[in-house]
Amino acid sequence: MRVDIVSIFPEYFAPLDLSLIGRARANGTLRLAVHDLRGWTHDVHRTVDDTPYGGGPGMVMRPEPWGEALDALTPAELPPPRLLVPSPAGVPFTQALAHELAAEPHLLFACGRYEGIDQRVLDHAATRMPVTEVSLGDYVLFGGEVAVLVILEAVTRLLPGVLGNAGSLTEESHAHGLLEAPMYTKPATWRGLPVPEVLRSGDHGRIARWRRDEALVRTGRRRPDMLAGLDPQSLDKRDVAA
Ligand SMILES: CC(C)N1CCN(Cc2ccc(Cn3ccc4ccc(-c5n[nH]c(N)c5C#N)cc43)cc2)CC1
């Protein structure tokens, strides 16, 4: 997968040299490039923002640098990328969308700042590539960089070979519609607190049932909305009794 990121704070993406994303870049699974939007400005102050038409607080990112940046990163001889634009007004970023994006050969992220990017940038881009405005949630950040880090981590871990133990992917909560059960490791007792006996029983049937029950209880308490969306077919009669 090829990923291009455009931002006025390219240094925000230094963490992408670390850990599993860093390894994915080193082995070629992920080909990532970060670009400074100011590289497409032509004035001495390298201006990227201006006052909003119609008034209102803050500043808006000018269309010209963005237009030149997106042109430079979408050469006509290559298939167009999918453009992702983090925004408070975006569609929710979900595990389902992460899976969708993990199947894309080329992602292009536009990181806005100030009050956002001139709408014409997105409208013009949509004439030549798929554009998705995406939001991490109902809170307001300073810009899109943090969202890109989150999205990239969620997508990269779905790429083949990135997660050593593929089981981690199939077992994780949002894959089965429930929150994951509590996890434990050694020692068997820590500060007087024991690991639940069932997890040390070696009885894999009991363990699976215990984890399922714990996941249902935890989901019901913390995310009843997820239970509402659960496919009834995925519940067996014992779940209903639980
Ligand atoms: C009603 C009320 C909820 N409204 C809210 C937004 N207000 C305007 C306004 C204010 C600040 C920013 C800062 N900013 C610039 C680019 C940018 C990209 C992503 C995000 C972002 N914030 N939260 C997320 N989940 C995001 C994502 N993904 C924020 C960004 C952008 C936009 C207007 C009021």
The ligand as an SDF file (V2000), in Angstrom:
LIG
                    3D

 34 38  0  0  0  0  0  0  0  0999 V2000
  -20.6950   22.6030   15.9770 C   0  0  0  0  0  0  0  0  0  0  0  0
  -19.2880   22.1450   16.2970 C   0  0  0  0  0  0  0  0  0  0  0  0
  -19.2410   20.6680   16.6010 C   0  0  0  0  0  0  0  0  0  0  0  0
  -18.4040   22.5460   15.1860 N   0  0  0  0  0  0  0  0  0  0  0  0
  -17.1130   21.8930   15.3030 C   0  0  0  0  0  0  0  0  0  0  0  0
  -16.1710   22.3600   14.2370 C   0  0  0  0  0  0  0  0  0  0  0  0
  -16.0570   23.8120   14.2960 N   0  0  0  0  0  0  0  0  0  0  0  0
  -15.1800   24.3310   13.2860 C   0  0  0  0  0  0  0  0  0  0  0  0
  -13.8230   23.7090   13.3740 C   0  0  0  0  0  0  0  0  0  0  0  0
  -13.0610   23.8630   14.5020 C   0  0  0  0  0  0  0  0  0  0  0  0
  -11.7700   23.3310   14.5350 C   0  0  0  0  0  0  0  0  0  0  0  0
  -11.2730   22.6630   13.4440 C   0  0  0  0  0  0  0  0  0  0  0  0
   -9.8790   22.1720   13.5050 C   0  0  0  0  0  0  0  0  0  0  0  0
   -9.5760   21.2810   12.3940 N   0  0  0  0  0  0  0  0  0  0  0  0
   -8.9740   21.6750   11.2400 C   0  0  0  0  0  0  0  0  0  0  0  0
   -8.8300   20.5740   10.4290 C   0  0  0  0  0  0  0  0  0  0  0  0
   -9.3460   19.4540   11.1330 C   0  0  0  0  0  0  0  0  0  0  0  0
   -9.4710   18.1030   10.8280 C   0  0  0  0  0  0  0  0  0  0  0  0
  -10.0910   17.2520   11.7220 C   0  0  0  0  0  0  0  0  0  0  0  0
  -10.5840   17.7540   12.9340 C   0  0  0  0  0  0  0  0  0  0  0  0
  -11.3190   16.8840   13.8620 C   0  0  0  0  0  0  0  0  0  0  0  0
  -11.8690   17.3470   15.0020 N   0  0  0  0  0  0  0  0  0  0  0  0
  -12.5230   16.3450   15.6030 N   0  0  0  0  0  0  0  0  0  0  0  0
  -12.4170   15.2190   14.8790 C   0  0  0  0  0  0  0  0  0  0  0  0
  -12.9890   14.0040   15.1940 N   0  0  0  0  0  0  0  0  0  0  0  0
  -11.6470   15.5250   13.7590 C   0  0  0  0  0  0  0  0  0  0  0  0
  -11.2990   14.5410   12.7830 C   0  0  0  0  0  0  0  0  0  0  0  0
  -11.0210   13.6870   12.0440 N   0  0  0  0  0  0  0  0  0  0  0  0
  -10.4250   19.1050   13.2580 C   0  0  0  0  0  0  0  0  0  0  0  0
   -9.8200   19.9390   12.3580 C   0  0  0  0  0  0  0  0  0  0  0  0
  -12.0600   22.5040   12.3190 C   0  0  0  0  0  0  0  0  0  0  0  0
  -13.3660   23.0160   12.3050 C   0  0  0  0  0  0  0  0  0  0  0  0
  -17.3470   24.4740   14.1190 C   0  0  0  0  0  0  0  0  0  0  0  0
  -18.2680   23.9950   15.2030 C   0  0  0  0  0  0  0  0  0  0  0  0
  1  2  1  0
  2  3  1  0
  2  4  1  0
  4  5  1  0
  4 34  1  0
  5  6  1  0
  6  7  1  0
  7  8  1  0
  7 33  1  0
  8  9  1  0
  9 10  1  0
  9 32  2  0
 10 11  2  0
 11 12  1  0
 12 13  1  0
 12 31  2  0
 13 14  1  0
 14 15  1  0
 14 30  1  0
 15 16  2  0
 16 17  1  0
 17 18  1  0
 17 30  2  0
 18 19  2  0
 19 20  1  0
 20 21  1  0
 20 29  2  0
 21 22  2  0
 21 26  1  0
 22 23  1  0
 23 24  1  0
 24 25  1  0
 24 26  2  0
 26 27  1  0
 27 28  3  0
 29 30  1  0
 31 32  1  0
 33 34  1  0
M  END
$$$$
